[in-house]
């Protein structure tokens, strides 16, 4: 994974989730580990979150 970024809603906080190009998810407090997800799974997740 490369190009990790965190939500603009996180501000200067280090207590956040980051998203990586590839697609991956990691905790900013434990950046050495990450969860890889497919593009399809990530798109489905975003649809659910945006519908809330």
Steps between C-alpha positions, in 0.01 A plus 500: 500500500613851430356848515331463839266782599267574785163667499492879500260464795788365711676836515831477685391192694709184484199296609357419159466248222704548181418381150764392252505480123481136418241469701599473864396617844722553803495655846720809518630380840617169347605587143722195451193277459210542262190327369484451123154516345381468142381804307153346490488454878622858556234638262229301679623629838491861376144459368382376840678779689372771265141375529501551879 
